[in-house]
Amino acid sequence: MSPRNSVDVVVNAHSGFQNVDEVRARLEELFAQADLVVKLHVARSIKQLEELIHRAVNSHSKVIAVGGGDGTISTVASAIIESGREKTLAVLPLGTLNHFAQDLRVPLDLEAAVKLIAEAHEEFIDVAEVNGRIFINNSSLGLYPQIVRERLKQQRLGHGKWPAFAWAALSVFRRQPFVEVRLIGGGKSLFCNTPFVFIGNNEYAMEGFKIGMRDRLNAGVISLYVTRRIGRWGLVRLALRALLGHLAYEKDFEAFTTDHITIQSRRPRMRVAFDGEIGVLETPLHYRIRKQALRVIVPRPQ
């Protein structure tokens, strides 16, 4: 098979699966059944993951298939875009939640996902960025970065991911951290003292049972969702109204789409979450959409 049709497979061993050797053997079997020539590598550390991504981006293979959580996929997507090389991203649903895979309509069954890679139907999708940092799903300020930080502390103490997350969420919820920001974009200028600011790559459903999902990844917009200062029980009320489909009537909730947003703050630096990872960025924060910047493998339209 020609290099153009070969596949580099990078799997993050610290994603949402248990038996690494079993997953590797299963992938080798499935790719062989799909008659694909692959170079399969499993990363067992952050340093090794970075090395494998660099190697895959600079190889002769056209497709890079990524097995891991959305943070791993986002890292590979960023490396592909920044390299300027004509690479295609394929997703293997090996993460804990697989948000990106679901929004791409990639099957969550591993065998079906490999068959999809063999079909090789490609489309271009958008990515978003903040101060040059690319993300594929979303970015946020306020509650969520604090929760992620606390969760990582608990995991370092030996707690499992989900117990650590639950403890972190309750701890941060009790402290009720707020960020004071000015949001400029979409013809608006809003000053908010808020528990959260959420910025999405394209538009998210914020009501009903599709909450947190996206119908499109190529509409060329970023979406912003913010609530004005409300107490902890106000946040609970907001969540319930979202599930019941009444969020549009919530006076303390603001949402709009645009192609760029600036977030100003009195703080010189802010803790920011993007695709489940956290970092500290200098303010102001400049968000923008990068239209059709990433080629991906997706199901053929019905």
N, C-alpha and C positions, 0 to 999 in steps of 0.2 A: 504494500500500500504506500502511496506517495506521502512525503512529509505533510503535504497540504491536507491530507485526510487522516493523519495520525493525531493522537490525543495524548497530551500530558495530563496526568491525574495527580493532584495534590490533595492529600487527606490530612486534616488536623486531628491528631490522636486525642486531643483534649476537648473534643466536641461531645455531643450528647449521646454517645454510644459506649458500651462497656468493653467488649472483647475486640481489641484492635486487630489481632491476627485473624480472627474469624471474619471480620469485615473486609480485610485485605483479600483473603482467599475468595470470598463471595464476589468481590468486584472483579478480580482476575477472571473468574468463571463467567460472569455476566458479559464482560467486554469481549471475551473469546467467543461466546455464543453470538454476540452481535457482529462478529467478524471485523472488529476494530483493533488496530495496532496501538497499544498503549505503553507509556512509560509511567508506572505507578510508584509514587513515593509517599511515605507516611512520615509526617513531621511529629517528633516527640518533644520538641521544645520550641519556644518562640524564635530562638536564633536559627534553628534548623528550618522552621517554617519560612522565615525570611529568605534563607539561602535557596530553598526549593522554589519559592515563587520567582525569585530573580532568575534562576536557571530555566524555569518554564517559560517565562516571558521572553527570554532570549534564545529559545530553542527554535528548531525548524517546524515544529508542529503548529498547525493553525488553531487548534482548539485546546483550551485549558479547562479541564473539568475539576471543580472544587468540591470537596467533601468536608463540610464543617458548618459552624454557625454563621450567622449573618455578619459578624465581625470579621471572620476569615474571608468570606466572600467579598466583603467590602474592600479588604486589603488587596486582594487579587485584582478586583476591578480597577482600583486606583493605580496599581502597578501597570496594568495593561494600558490605561488611558495615558498615563504619564510617559510611558515608553514610546508612544506614537506608532507602535507596531500594529499590523493588521491581524489582531488576535480575536478569537471568539470565546466568550465565557459560557461555560455549561455548568449547571448546578446539580450536584448530587445531594439529595435531602438527608444529610447525616447530622444536622444540628438538632437542638432541643425543640425549637419552635418552628423553624423553617418559614419565617414570614416572607422572605424574598422569593423563595421557591413557590409559595402559594400564590403570590401576586403575579408571578410569571406563568401561572397555571401548570407548573412542572409537577408531574405525579409524585406523590410522597412515597409510593412503592419503588424500591430501589431498582427492581428489574425493569419496570416501565420507564423509569428515568433514564436508564442506560439505552433502552430502545429509542427513546426520544433523541439522545445524542447521535445515535446511528442514522436517524432520519435527517438530521442536519438542517432543519429549517431555521433560518436566522432572521432576526429583526433587530433594528436599532432602538435603544431606549435612552431615556434621559438619566442623568445623575445630577446630584446637587453638591454644592460645596460651601464651606464656611472658612473664610480666611485661607483659601487654598486647600483645605482638607476635604477630600471627596467623601461623600456618603451615598449609599444606595437606598436606604429606607428613610431614616429621620434623624433629627438632632433635637436636643432639648436643654433647657436651663431650669434651675430650681429643684423641685422635688427629686426627679429621676436621677440626675447625676449624683445627688447626695445618697440616694438609695443604693446605687451601684457601688459607690465608694465604701459604704458601710457593709454591703454584701461581700465585697472582696476582703475586707478586714476579717469578717466572720469565717470565710472560707480558708484564710491563712491560719486561723485558729483550729482548723480541722472539721468545721461543720460542712454538711452537704450544701449543694447550690440552692435548692429550694428552701430548706430550713433557714439558711443564711439570708435568702431574699426576704422571707416572711419576717424574720427578726429585724432586718434593716428597714423594711417598709414601716413596721410599727414604730420603730425608734424615730425615724425621720418624721413620720406622721405626727407623733407627739410633739416634736420640736417645731413643726410647722414653719420651715424656712421660707423666706420670701426674697425675691429679687426685685430691685427697683430699676426699671429700664424704660427707655423710650424706643418705640418701634416705628420705623419709617419705611413705608413701602406700599404699593398698591394704591397710591393717591391718599394715603392716610398717615397721620402722625399721632401715635397714642402713647401717653405716659401711663405706666402701670406699676403698681406695687403688687406683685403676683406670686403665687406659689409655683406656677409653671408657665413656660413658653415652649410650644411644640412646633417644630418646622418640618414639613414633610417634602420628600421628593415626589412631586405630583400630589394629587388630592386624596385625602383619606376619608373614608366613611366614618362619621363621628356619632352615628345614631343606630340603634337597633342591633340586630344580631350580626351585621356585617361590620360592626365597629372595629377600627384598626386595619381594615383592608382597603386595597386600591383597585379600581376598575381599569385604570390605565397607567402606564409608565412612560408614555410618550406624548403627553399633552403640553409639554413645554412650560410647566409652571411649578413653583414651589407654593406650598400651602402653609398658612400660619394659624395657630389656634392658641388662644390665651384667655385666661380668666382674670378678672379684676380681683382686688383683695376680698377674699371670703374666708371664713373660719374653716376648721377641719370638718365640721358637719355640713358646711356649705359644699365642700368637695364631695362628700358622700351624696348629697342631694344632686349635685351636678352629674355624678356617675349614674345615678338612678334615672334621671331625666334623659340621659343619653341612651340608656338601654330601652327606655320606653318610647323613644323617638320624639321627645319633646324638647330637645336641646335648642332648637331654633327659637323657642320662646323664652330662653334664659337670658335675662338682661345683663348678667355679669359675664357672659361668654361672647367672645369675638372671634370670627373666622373670616379669612379672605385668601385669595390666591393672587400671585403676581409673578414676575420673573426675577425680582431681586428685593432683598430686605436688608436694612441696616438696623442693628440693635446697639444703642448707646447706653453707657452705664457710667456712674461715678467711679466704679472700681476699675483699676488699670488692667486687671485680669479676671477672668471668670472661668469657673468649672463648667465644661460643656460635655454633653453626651452625644455620641454619634454612632448609630448602629450597635448599641450595647456596650461600647467602649467609652472611656472618659478621658478628657485631656483638659489642660488649662491653656486658654487662648487669650491673647491681648485684645482689649477692646479699642475701638468698636468692632463688633462682629459683622462681617459682610457676607451675607448669604446670596447665592445666585444659582440659577438653573443652568445646566450645560446640556443643551438639546441634542438628543440622538448621539451621545458621546460614546456609547458602549454597545457593541454587537453581542447579542446573546442567542442561545438556542432555546426555542419555545415551541409549543405545539402548533401545528398548522391550523389556520382559521377554519372553523366548521362551516 
